[in-house]
């Protein structure tokens, strides 16, 4: 009789069965169906005889072969053509025993009560007993007795077959997880027997535990990640989201799982994001930024990473990790704006601005520096360069040594006047500032600002020359003025005597010949006498004007309230005649020349009384106001006022605004006031409205 054996892998065997090849082609359909059912039911542990014809049958032996880790690696098949009645021959029994003994599975034959009848060597190796020892034991001796075992036996007895996981007990007391497949069958003697295979699944359990731990770790990372973590299927519908993702989307988990991710993307970004998602589904990790809009309309900016989800080597969706970078983007935008503003400021500043590192390489320059100093078209061309690449060696060395000293000493140079030369050798006066600083990595650097002051220097030189010329002219003018004042004083003094003589003789002539002169002669004598009198007054006023500033008076403490009262007493007659109302405010005490100040107040108060309005009672107010560096005085009236065009003219000597028959005087009083105030180092001016009155202001410095 013919006998043959085949060895094929578990996977290959299944693949070949699915392809309806190999073993199936050997068997008739009815044998193949019965064989396949027995093979799958018994996990490849099989000994059976299948009727092939009236004269022949096929006896098949099958057992799995395990690798070093206890996993089923392949199956051993024995096929033998036998007579129909030869299935219980001693040869068959020996054959079956050989297959069972050589099987790498632990195989037990027992009665339904659990007493072990037969075992193979693999069972001995697994539990650590000898065959003899095992045959004296029951299932409760090698399996942990608990509710799982009791339930498994009940189910097996009820169904006739059981596949489950229990806990085995080795001879040394060590327990281990195992997979048990137990089948109840009837032998040729009609006795119930149980065939049980046991596989140690410790390694598999460890792998399952590791997988479970890994799954839990991943789930924890998923759930508690502060970043947004989510997944969606191939259609873009959300599958799962962590809390951060739900907070971002702003919706409950049940609602969000019904949402497609694409509508949450800002319209302007959707096409681009869809492209990235498609590439992620095509097994490409994608990272991109996008604008996001939540279910409640909140806008965010996200930094997203997408990568494919594999299940059984097939891509079933996309995982996403997103970081909310809205604040970062806002900060970056603000920094860009500040940088642009900074660039705009430094580029439009005419000063040369530059920053160098400790190697003297420029790392920042403004427009004025790179254009006018280095002579290049843009900042990029000036970066990374040193002075050696733009100037003569002597000039460049001088610049580098100066920069090194500032950086090493750490002492800034502030507004140092210097002379430098630019790229084309032109020398300029500069005001140079260099400030040392350190980068984040503690490396040295220097910020420099150079201001071109050549034009200022040239103007200063021209100004010095002009000042010298003006001083010379002023000295000459002062000398001339002194001579003129001296001349005026002498002339006015010497002219008084002839005028007195003319006036005296005219008086005598009128007295002696009054009865002999006609009206015409009388008029001539009047005009001559009046002219001489006015001439004498002009000379007296001119003499007074020339004395201002020429005669030094002692500086004393003067109470201005007392001084003004004295002036008013001298003007009492005029005040009473005009029924004038005088109001004196609080006046200070000053260190001044009293006679000169008295003349100033006398002239201004006298003016106020002289130019009063006949339409109303005269009112004169005298007040003062303390300023930071001077006192400001004000003498105001409600008189006839002054036209705008004459406000400056009235302070010029001999300038009159009225006819002599209207108001007496020579027009020198206000000129004297101006000269007095000028000598004090102050200012005088008037604020007036024609027909309403005038206010005269003058200032006296505190440090007279």
C-alpha positions as CSV (number, residue, x, y, z in Angstrom):
1,X,0.0,0.0,0.0
2,X,1.1,3.5,-0.8
3,X,1.9,6.0,2.0
4,X,3.1,9.7,1.6
5,X,3.5,12.6,4.0
6,X,3.4,16.4,3.2
7,X,4.5,19.3,5.4
8,X,3.0,22.8,4.6
9,X,2.8,26.0,6.6
10,X,-0.4,27.0,8.4
11,X,-0.8,30.1,6.2
12,X,0.1,28.3,3.1
13,X,-2.3,25.5,3.8
14,X,-5.2,28.0,4.3
15,X,-4.2,29.9,1.2
16,X,-4.1,26.7,-0.9
17,X,-7.4,25.6,0.5
18,X,-9.0,28.9,-0.4
19,X,-7.5,28.6,-3.9
20,X,-9.1,25.0,-4.2
21,X,-5.7,23.5,-4.9
22,X,-3.4,20.7,-3.6
23,X,-5.1,18.5,-0.9
24,X,-8.6,19.3,-2.0
25,X,-7.8,18.0,-5.5
26,X,-6.8,14.7,-4.0
27,X,-10.1,14.1,-2.1
28,X,-13.5,13.6,-3.5
29,X,-15.9,16.4,-2.4
30,X,-17.6,14.4,0.3
31,X,-14.3,13.4,1.9
32,X,-12.9,16.9,1.6
33,X,-15.9,18.5,3.4
34,X,-15.7,16.0,6.2
35,X,-11.9,16.3,6.5
36,X,-12.0,20.1,6.5
37,X,-14.6,20.2,9.3
38,X,-12.7,17.8,11.5
39,X,-9.4,19.7,10.8
40,X,-10.8,23.1,11.8
41,X,-12.8,21.7,14.8
42,X,-9.7,19.9,16.3
43,X,-7.2,22.6,15.4
44,X,-5.3,20.4,13.2
45,X,-5.1,17.4,15.6
46,X,-6.7,14.6,13.6
47,X,-6.8,10.8,13.1
48,X,-9.7,9.5,11.0
49,X,-10.6,7.1,8.3
50,X,-12.7,8.2,5.4
51,X,-14.5,5.7,3.1
52,X,-13.1,6.1,-0.4
53,X,-14.8,3.2,-2.1
54,X,-16.2,-0.3,-1.2
55,X,-12.7,-1.7,-1.3
56,X,-10.6,1.2,-0.1
57,X,-10.5,4.0,2.5
58,X,-8.2,6.9,3.3
59,X,-6.6,7.1,6.8
60,X,-5.4,10.6,7.6
61,X,-3.2,11.6,10.5
62,X,-2.7,15.3,11.3
63,X,-0.9,17.2,14.1
64,X,0.4,20.9,14.4
65,X,4.1,21.7,14.8
66,X,5.1,24.6,17.1
67,X,8.1,26.9,17.0
68,X,10.3,27.8,19.9
69,X,7.8,30.3,21.3
70,X,4.9,27.8,21.2
71,X,3.2,29.2,18.2
72,X,1.8,26.9,15.5
73,X,4.3,27.0,12.7
74,X,3.0,24.3,10.3
75,X,1.1,20.9,10.2
76,X,2.2,17.4,9.7
77,X,-0.1,15.3,7.5
78,X,0.0,11.5,7.0
79,X,-2.3,10.0,4.3
80,X,-2.6,6.2,3.8
81,X,-4.9,4.1,1.6
82,X,-6.3,1.2,3.7
83,X,-8.9,-1.5,3.4
84,X,-12.3,-0.4,4.9
85,X,-12.0,-2.8,7.8
86,X,-8.3,-2.2,8.5
87,X,-8.8,1.0,10.5
88,X,-8.2,-0.7,13.9
89,X,-5.1,-2.6,13.0
90,X,-2.1,-2.5,15.2
91,X,-0.2,-0.7,12.5
92,X,-2.8,2.1,12.6
93,X,-2.6,2.4,16.3
94,X,1.2,2.6,16.2
95,X,0.9,5.2,13.5
96,X,-1.5,7.4,15.5
97,X,0.7,7.1,18.6
98,X,3.7,8.2,16.7
99,X,1.9,11.3,15.4
100,X,0.6,12.1,18.9
101,X,4.0,11.6,20.5
102,X,5.8,13.7,17.9
103,X,3.2,16.5,18.1
104,X,4.5,19.7,19.8
105,X,1.0,20.3,21.3
106,X,0.3,19.0,24.8
107,X,-2.3,16.3,24.3
108,X,-4.3,14.6,27.0
109,X,-6.8,11.8,26.7
110,X,-9.1,11.5,29.7
111,X,-12.5,10.2,30.8
112,X,-15.3,12.7,31.2
113,X,-14.6,12.8,35.0
114,X,-11.2,14.3,34.4
115,X,-8.9,11.3,35.1
116,X,-6.0,11.3,32.7
117,X,-5.7,8.2,30.5
118,X,-3.0,9.0,28.1
119,X,-0.6,12.0,27.4
120,X,2.2,12.8,25.0
121,X,5.7,14.0,25.7
122,X,4.8,17.6,24.9
123,X,2.4,17.5,27.8
124,X,5.1,16.2,30.1
125,X,7.5,19.0,29.0
126,X,4.8,21.6,29.5
127,X,3.7,20.6,33.0
128,X,7.0,19.1,34.3
129,X,5.7,15.6,35.1
130,X,6.6,12.2,33.7
131,X,4.0,10.3,31.8
132,X,3.5,8.0,34.7
133,X,3.0,10.9,37.1
134,X,0.5,12.6,34.8
135,X,-1.6,9.3,34.4
136,X,-2.1,9.4,38.2
137,X,-3.5,12.9,38.1
138,X,-6.8,14.5,37.2
139,X,-7.5,17.8,35.5
140,X,-7.9,19.6,38.8
141,X,-4.3,18.7,39.6
142,X,-2.9,20.4,36.5
143,X,-5.5,23.2,36.1
144,X,-6.3,25.9,38.6
145,X,-9.6,25.0,40.3
146,X,-11.9,27.9,40.2
147,X,-15.2,29.0,38.8
148,X,-13.7,29.4,35.3
149,X,-12.7,25.7,35.3
150,X,-16.1,24.5,36.6
151,X,-17.9,26.6,34.1
152,X,-15.6,25.3,31.3
153,X,-16.3,21.7,32.2
154,X,-20.0,22.3,32.3
155,X,-20.0,23.9,28.9
156,X,-17.9,21.2,27.4
157,X,-20.1,18.4,28.8
158,X,-23.1,20.2,27.4
159,X,-21.8,21.1,24.0
160,X,-19.4,18.2,23.5
161,X,-16.6,20.6,22.7
162,X,-14.9,23.6,24.3
163,X,-12.3,26.2,23.4
164,X,-11.3,28.5,26.3
165,X,-8.5,30.0,28.3
166,X,-7.6,28.7,31.8
167,X,-4.7,28.7,34.2
168,X,-2.4,25.7,34.2
169,X,-0.3,24.5,37.2
170,X,3.1,23.0,36.7
171,X,4.7,20.5,39.0
172,X,6.8,23.2,40.6
173,X,3.6,25.1,41.5
174,X,4.2,27.7,38.8
175,X,1.0,28.8,37.1
176,X,0.7,29.9,33.5
177,X,-2.1,31.0,31.1
178,X,-3.1,28.4,28.6
179,X,-5.5,27.8,25.8
180,X,-7.5,24.6,26.1
181,X,-9.4,22.8,23.3
182,X,-11.4,19.8,24.6
183,X,-13.6,17.5,22.6
184,X,-15.7,14.6,23.9
185,X,-15.8,11.5,21.6
186,X,-16.7,7.8,21.7
187,X,-14.1,5.2,21.1
188,X,-14.5,1.8,19.3
189,X,-15.5,0.2,22.6
190,X,-18.4,2.7,23.0
191,X,-16.7,4.5,25.9
192,X,-16.8,8.3,26.4
193,X,-13.4,9.9,26.2
194,X,-12.1,13.5,26.1
195,X,-9.3,14.7,23.8
196,X,-7.7,17.9,25.1
197,X,-4.9,20.0,23.7
198,X,-3.3,22.6,25.8
199,X,-1.0,25.4,24.6
200,X,1.0,27.7,26.9
201,X,0.0,31.2,25.9
202,X,2.3,33.1,28.4
203,X,4.1,34.8,25.6
204,X,0.9,35.7,23.9
205,X,-0.5,37.1,27.1
206,X,2.6,39.1,27.7
207,X,2.3,40.5,24.2
208,X,-1.4,41.1,24.8
209,X,-0.6,42.9,28.0
210,X,2.0,45.0,26.3
211,X,-0.4,45.8,23.6
212,X,-3.1,46.7,26.2
213,X,-0.6,48.9,28.1
214,X,0.4,50.4,24.8
215,X,-3.2,51.0,24.0
216,X,-3.9,52.5,27.4
217,X,-0.8,54.7,27.1
218,X,-1.9,55.8,23.7
219,X,-5.4,56.5,24.9
220,X,-4.0,58.5,27.9
221,X,-1.8,60.4,25.5
222,X,-4.8,60.9,23.3
223,X,-7.2,61.9,26.1
224,X,-5.0,64.0,28.3
225,X,-2.8,65.6,25.6
226,X,-2.9,69.4,26.1
227,X,-2.8,69.7,22.3
228,X,-5.8,69.0,20.1
229,X,-5.8,65.3,19.1
230,X,-8.5,63.9,16.8
231,X,-9.2,61.4,14.1
232,X,-11.5,61.3,11.1
233,X,-12.4,58.7,8.5
234,X,-11.8,58.8,4.8
235,X,-14.8,61.0,4.3
236,X,-13.5,63.6,6.7
237,X,-16.1,62.8,9.5
238,X,-14.8,62.9,13.0
239,X,-14.3,59.6,14.7
240,X,-12.8,60.5,18.0
241,X,-11.6,63.7,19.7
242,X,-9.9,64.5,23.0
243,X,-11.0,67.1,25.5
244,X,-8.7,69.8,24.0
245,X,-10.3,69.1,20.6
246,X,-13.8,69.4,22.0
247,X,-12.9,72.7,23.7
248,X,-11.5,73.9,20.4
249,X,-14.6,72.9,18.3
250,X,-16.9,74.2,21.1
251,X,-19.4,71.4,20.9
252,X,-20.4,68.1,22.8
253,X,-18.8,64.9,21.7
254,X,-22.0,63.4,20.3
255,X,-22.6,66.5,18.1
256,X,-19.0,66.8,16.9
257,X,-18.9,63.2,15.8
258,X,-21.6,64.0,13.3
259,X,-19.6,66.9,11.9
260,X,-17.2,66.9,8.9
261,X,-13.9,68.7,9.7
262,X,-13.8,70.7,6.4
263,X,-16.6,73.3,7.3
264,X,-14.6,74.2,10.4
265,X,-11.8,75.4,8.2
266,X,-11.8,79.1,7.1
267,X,-13.1,79.3,3.5
268,X,-9.8,80.8,2.2
269,X,-7.9,77.8,3.5
270,X,-10.2,74.9,2.6
271,X,-8.7,73.9,-0.8
272,X,-5.2,73.9,0.7
273,X,-6.2,71.9,3.7
274,X,-8.2,69.4,1.6
275,X,-5.0,68.9,-0.5
276,X,-3.0,68.2,2.7
277,X,-5.6,65.7,3.9
278,X,-5.6,63.9,0.6
279,X,-1.8,63.6,0.8
280,X,-2.1,62.2,4.4
281,X,-4.6,59.6,3.1
282,X,-1.9,58.8,0.5
283,X,0.5,57.8,3.3
284,X,2.3,61.2,3.5
285,X,2.7,63.0,6.9
286,X,1.6,66.6,6.5
287,X,2.2,69.7,8.5
288,X,0.6,73.0,7.8
289,X,-1.1,76.1,9.3
290,X,-4.7,77.0,8.9
291,X,-7.4,79.4,10.1
292,X,-10.1,77.6,12.1
293,X,-13.7,78.5,13.0
294,X,-15.4,76.7,15.8
295,X,-19.1,75.7,15.9
296,X,-19.7,79.0,17.9
297,X,-17.8,81.1,15.4
298,X,-14.6,81.5,17.5
299,X,-11.6,82.0,15.2
300,X,-8.2,80.4,15.9
301,X,-5.0,79.7,14.0
302,X,-3.7,76.1,14.2
303,X,-0.5,74.3,13.5
304,X,-1.7,70.9,12.3
305,X,0.1,67.6,11.7
306,X,-1.8,64.8,9.8
307,X,-0.7,61.2,9.3
308,X,-2.6,58.1,8.1
309,X,-4.3,55.5,10.3
310,X,-3.5,51.9,9.4
311,X,-5.8,49.0,10.2
312,X,-4.8,45.6,8.9
313,X,-2.3,47.3,6.6
314,X,-5.0,49.5,5.1
315,X,-5.4,53.3,5.6
316,X,-8.8,53.8,7.2
317,X,-8.6,57.5,8.2
318,X,-6.3,60.3,9.4
319,X,-4.9,61.2,12.8
320,X,-4.5,64.9,13.5
321,X,-2.5,66.8,16.2
322,X,-3.2,70.5,16.3
323,X,-1.6,73.2,18.4
324,X,-3.4,76.5,19.0
325,X,-0.9,79.1,17.9
326,X,-3.3,82.1,17.8
327,X,-1.4,84.0,20.4
328,X,1.9,83.1,18.8
329,X,0.7,84.3,15.4
330,X,-0.6,87.5,17.0
331,X,2.8,88.0,18.8
332,X,4.6,87.3,15.5
333,X,2.4,89.7,13.7
334,X,3.1,92.3,16.4
335,X,6.8,91.6,16.2
336,X,6.7,92.0,12.4
337,X,4.8,95.3,12.8
338,X,7.3,96.5,15.4
339,X,10.2,95.3,13.2
340,X,8.8,97.1,10.2
341,X,8.2,100.2,12.4
342,X,11.7,99.9,13.7
343,X,13.1,99.5,10.2
344,X,11.1,102.5,9.0
345,X,12.4,104.6,11.9
346,X,16.1,103.7,11.5
347,X,16.0,103.8,7.7
348,X,14.6,107.3,7.7
349,X,16.9,108.6,10.4
350,X,19.7,110.5,8.7
351,X,22.2,109.3,11.3
352,X,24.4,106.3,10.4
353,X,23.2,103.3,12.5
354,X,25.1,100.0,12.6
355,X,25.5,96.8,14.8
356,X,28.6,94.6,14.7
357,X,29.5,91.3,16.4
358,X,32.8,90.5,18.2
359,X,34.3,89.6,14.8
360,X,33.5,93.2,13.6
361,X,31.0,91.8,11.1
362,X,28.0,94.0,10.5
363,X,24.7,92.3,11.4
364,X,22.5,95.4,11.0
365,X,22.7,98.7,9.1
366,X,20.3,101.4,8.3
367,X,19.9,103.1,4.9
368,X,22.1,106.0,5.7
369,X,24.9,103.7,6.8
370,X,25.0,101.2,4.0
371,X,24.3,103.8,1.3
372,X,26.4,106.8,2.4
373,X,29.1,105.1,4.5
374,X,29.6,101.7,2.8
375,X,28.4,102.7,-0.6
376,X,26.2,99.7,-1.3
377,X,22.6,99.5,-2.6
378,X,20.9,97.5,0.1
379,X,21.4,96.3,3.6
380,X,22.0,92.7,2.5
381,X,25.2,93.7,0.7
382,X,26.6,95.3,3.9
383,X,25.9,92.3,6.2
384,X,28.8,90.1,7.3
385,X,31.4,92.6,6.2
386,X,34.0,94.5,8.1
387,X,35.6,97.9,7.7
388,X,38.6,96.2,6.1
389,X,36.5,95.5,3.0
390,X,35.6,99.1,2.5
391,X,38.4,101.3,3.7
392,X,42.1,101.7,3.4
393,X,44.0,99.5,5.9
394,X,45.1,102.3,8.1
395,X,41.6,103.8,8.4
396,X,39.9,100.3,8.8
397,X,42.4,99.3,11.5
398,X,41.7,102.5,13.4
399,X,37.9,101.7,13.3
400,X,38.4,98.1,14.4
401,X,40.7,99.0,17.3
402,X,38.3,101.5,18.6
403,X,35.4,99.0,18.4
404,X,37.4,96.4,20.2
405,X,38.3,98.7,23.0
406,X,34.6,99.6,23.5
407,X,33.5,96.0,23.5
408,X,36.3,94.7,25.8
409,X,36.1,97.6,28.3
410,X,32.3,97.7,28.3
411,X,32.4,101.5,28.5
412,X,30.2,103.3,25.9
413,X,31.4,106.2,23.9
414,X,28.8,109.0,24.0
415,X,28.7,111.9,21.5
416,X,32.4,111.9,20.8
417,X,33.4,114.4,18.1
418,X,35.3,112.6,15.4
419,X,36.5,112.9,11.9
420,X,35.9,109.8,9.7
421,X,35.9,109.1,6.0
422,X,33.4,107.2,3.9
423,X,33.8,104.6,1.2
424,X,35.0,107.2,-1.4
425,X,37.5,108.8,1.0
426,X,35.4,111.9,1.9
427,X,36.1,113.1,5.4
428,X,33.3,114.4,7.6
429,X,32.9,115.7,11.1
430,X,30.8,113.3,13.1
431,X,29.2,113.0,16.5
432,X,29.9,109.3,17.4
433,X,28.2,107.0,19.9
434,X,29.2,103.4,20.5
435,X,27.4,101.2,23.1
436,X,28.6,97.7,23.9
437,X,26.1,94.9,24.5
438,X,26.0,91.1,24.8
439,X,24.0,88.6,22.7
440,X,21.9,85.8,24.3
441,X,24.9,83.5,24.0
442,X,27.1,86.0,26.0
443,X,28.9,87.0,22.9
444,X,30.0,90.6,22.6
445,X,28.6,93.1,20.2
446,X,28.4,96.9,19.6
447,X,25.7,99.3,18.5
448,X,26.9,102.5,16.8
449,X,25.3,105.8,15.9
450,X,27.2,108.3,13.9
451,X,25.8,111.7,13.1
452,X,27.3,113.8,10.3
453,X,27.8,117.3,11.8
454,X,30.0,118.7,9.0
455,X,27.3,121.2,8.0
456,X,26.9,122.2,11.6
457,X,30.6,122.6,12.0
458,X,30.8,124.8,8.9
459,X,27.9,126.9,10.2
460,X,29.5,127.2,13.6
461,X,32.7,128.4,12.0
462,X,30.7,130.9,9.9
463,X,28.7,131.9,13.0
464,X,31.9,132.5,14.9
465,X,33.2,134.7,12.1
466,X,29.9,136.5,12.0
467,X,29.9,136.9,15.8
468,X,33.4,138.3,15.7
469,X,32.3,140.8,13.0
470,X,29.1,141.6,15.0
471,X,31.1,142.1,18.2
472,X,33.4,144.5,16.4
473,X,30.5,146.3,14.9
474,X,28.7,146.4,18.3
475,X,31.8,147.7,20.0
476,X,32.0,150.4,17.4
477,X,28.3,151.1,17.7
478,X,28.5,151.2,21.5
479,X,31.3,153.7,21.3
480,X,29.4,155.7,18.8
481,X,26.2,155.6,21.0
482,X,28.3,156.6,24.0
483,X,29.7,159.5,22.1
484,X,26.2,160.5,20.8
485,X,24.8,160.3,24.3
486,X,27.7,162.4,25.6
487,X,27.1,164.8,22.8
488,X,23.4,165.0,23.5
489,X,24.0,165.6,27.1
490,X,26.6,168.3,26.5
491,X,24.5,169.8,23.7
492,X,21.3,169.8,25.7
493,X,23.1,171.2,28.7
494,X,24.9,173.9,26.8
495,X,21.9,174.9,24.7
496,X,19.8,175.7,27.8
497,X,21.8,179.0,28.5
498,X,21.2,180.6,25.0
499,X,17.5,179.5,25.1
500,X,17.1,181.1,28.6
501,X,18.8,184.3,27.2
502,X,16.4,184.3,24.1
503,X,13.4,183.8,26.3
504,X,14.5,186.5,28.8
505,X,15.1,189.1,26.1
506,X,11.8,188.3,24.4
507,X,10.1,188.8,27.8
508,X,11.9,192.1,28.3
509,X,11.1,193.2,24.8
510,X,7.4,192.5,25.2
511,X,7.3,194.2,28.6
512,X,9.2,197.5,27.4
513,X,7.7,197.9,24.0
514,X,4.3,196.2,24.5
515,X,2.4,199.5,24.0
516,X,4.4,200.4,20.9
517,X,4.0,197.1,19.0
518,X,1.0,196.3,16.9
519,X,-0.9,193.0,16.9
520,X,1.3,191.4,14.3
521,X,4.5,192.2,16.3
522,X,2.8,190.9,19.4
523,X,2.0,187.6,17.6
524,X,5.6,187.2,16.4
525,X,6.9,187.8,19.9
526,X,4.4,185.1,21.2
527,X,5.5,182.5,18.6
528,X,9.2,183.2,19.3
529,X,8.7,182.9,23.1
530,X,6.5,179.7,22.7
531,X,9.0,178.1,20.4
532,X,11.9,178.8,22.7
533,X,9.9,177.4,25.6
534,X,9.1,174.2,23.8
535,X,12.7,173.9,22.6
536,X,13.8,174.2,26.2
537,X,11.4,171.4,27.2
538,X,12.7,169.2,24.4
539,X,16.2,169.8,25.5
540,X,15.3,169.0,29.1
541,X,13.6,165.7,28.0
542,X,16.5,164.8,25.8
543,X,18.8,165.4,28.7
544,X,16.7,163.2,30.9
545,X,16.7,160.5,28.2
546,X,20.5,160.6,27.8
547,X,20.9,160.3,31.6
548,X,19.1,156.9,31.6
549,X,21.7,154.2,32.0
550,X,24.6,156.7,32.2
551,X,24.2,157.5,35.9
552,X,24.7,154.4,38.1
553,X,22.4,154.2,41.1
554,X,22.8,152.0,44.2
555,X,20.7,148.8,44.1
556,X,18.6,148.5,47.2
557,X,15.5,146.6,48.5
558,X,12.5,148.5,47.3
559,X,9.0,148.0,48.5
560,X,7.0,148.6,45.3
561,X,3.7,149.3,47.2
562,X,5.4,152.2,49.0
563,X,7.1,153.4,45.8
564,X,3.8,153.5,43.9
565,X,2.1,155.3,46.7
566,X,4.8,158.0,46.6
567,X,4.3,158.3,42.8
568,X,0.6,158.7,43.3
569,X,1.1,161.4,45.9
570,X,3.2,163.4,43.5
571,X,0.3,163.1,40.9
572,X,-2.4,163.8,43.5
573,X,-3.5,167.1,41.9
574,X,-4.0,165.4,38.5
575,X,-5.8,162.5,40.1
576,X,-8.2,164.8,41.9
577,X,-8.9,167.0,38.9
578,X,-9.9,164.0,36.8
579,X,-11.6,162.2,39.7
580,X,-9.5,159.1,38.8
581,X,-10.0,155.8,40.6
582,X,-6.8,154.0,41.4
583,X,-6.6,150.3,42.3
584,X,-3.3,148.8,43.5
585,X,-2.8,145.1,43.7
586,X,-0.2,143.1,45.7
587,X,3.3,144.3,44.6
588,X,6.6,142.6,45.5
589,X,9.8,143.9,47.1
590,X,12.7,144.0,44.6
591,X,16.4,144.6,44.6
592,X,16.6,147.4,42.0
593,X,17.7,150.9,41.4
594,X,14.9,152.9,43.1
595,X,15.2,156.3,41.2
596,X,15.0,154.6,37.9
597,X,12.1,152.3,38.8
598,X,10.2,155.4,40.3
599,X,10.6,157.2,37.0
600,X,9.3,154.1,35.1
601,X,6.1,154.0,37.2
602,X,5.7,157.8,37.2
603,X,5.8,157.9,33.4
604,X,3.3,155.1,32.9
605,X,0.8,156.3,35.5
606,X,1.2,159.9,34.2
607,X,0.4,158.6,30.7
608,X,-2.7,156.8,32.0
609,X,-3.9,160.0,33.6
610,X,-3.0,162.1,30.6
611,X,-4.8,160.1,27.9
612,X,-8.0,159.5,29.9
613,X,-11.5,159.4,28.2
614,X,-13.8,162.3,28.9
615,X,-16.7,159.9,28.5
616,X,-16.2,158.0,31.7
617,X,-14.4,158.2,35.1
618,X,-10.8,157.3,34.7
619,X,-9.8,153.9,36.3
620,X,-6.2,152.8,36.7
621,X,-5.2,149.4,37.9
622,X,-1.7,148.5,39.0
623,X,-0.8,144.8,39.5
624,X,2.0,142.2,39.4
625,X,2.4,138.5,38.5
626,X,5.3,136.3,39.5
627,X,6.8,134.1,36.8
628,X,9.6,131.5,37.0
629,X,12.5,133.9,36.1
630,X,10.9,137.4,36.3
631,X,8.2,139.6,37.6
632,X,5.5,140.8,35.2
633,X,3.9,144.2,36.0
634,X,0.7,145.6,34.4
635,X,-0.7,149.2,34.4
636,X,-4.1,149.3,32.8
637,X,-6.5,152.2,32.1
638,X,-9.9,152.8,30.5
639,X,-8.7,155.7,28.5
640,X,-8.8,156.6,24.8
641,X,-6.7,153.6,23.7
642,X,-4.2,153.2,20.9
643,X,-4.6,152.0,17.3
644,X,-3.0,148.7,16.5
645,X,-0.6,150.2,13.9
646,X,1.0,152.5,16.5
647,X,1.7,149.9,19.3
648,X,5.4,149.7,18.4
649,X,5.8,153.3,17.3
650,X,4.9,154.8,20.6
651,X,8.2,153.6,22.2
652,X,10.3,155.5,19.7
653,X,11.8,158.8,20.9
654,X,9.8,162.0,19.9
655,X,7.0,159.9,18.3
656,X,3.6,161.6,19.0
657,X,0.2,160.4,18.1
658,X,-1.7,163.6,18.9
659,X,-1.5,167.4,18.2
660,X,0.1,169.7,20.8
661,X,-3.1,171.5,21.3
662,X,-4.8,168.2,22.3
663,X,-2.2,166.7,24.6
664,X,1.0,168.4,25.9
665,X,4.3,166.6,25.9
666,X,7.3,165.9,23.6
667,X,6.8,162.2,22.9
668,X,9.8,161.0,24.8
669,X,8.2,159.6,28.0
670,X,7.5,156.0,26.7
671,X,10.9,156.0,25.0
672,X,12.5,156.6,28.4
673,X,10.3,153.8,29.8
674,X,11.6,151.4,27.2
675,X,15.2,152.4,27.8
676,X,14.8,151.8,31.6
677,X,13.2,148.4,31.0
678,X,15.9,147.4,28.5
679,X,18.6,148.3,31.0
680,X,16.8,146.1,33.6
681,X,17.1,143.2,31.0
682,X,13.3,143.0,30.7
683,X,10.7,143.7,28.0
684,X,7.9,146.3,27.6
685,X,4.8,146.1,25.4
686,X,1.2,147.4,25.2
687,X,-2.2,145.7,24.7
688,X,-4.8,148.2,23.7
689,X,-8.1,148.8,22.0
690,X,-9.0,152.1,20.5
691,X,-11.7,153.8,22.6
692,X,-11.6,151.2,25.3
693,X,-8.2,151.6,27.1
694,X,-4.7,150.3,27.2
695,X,-2.6,147.9,29.4
696,X,1.1,148.5,29.6
697,X,3.2,145.4,30.6
698,X,6.9,145.3,31.5
699,X,9.1,142.6,33.1
700,X,12.0,142.8,35.5
701,X,14.2,139.7,36.0
702,X,14.5,138.3,39.5
703,X,18.3,138.2,39.2
704,X,18.7,141.9,38.5
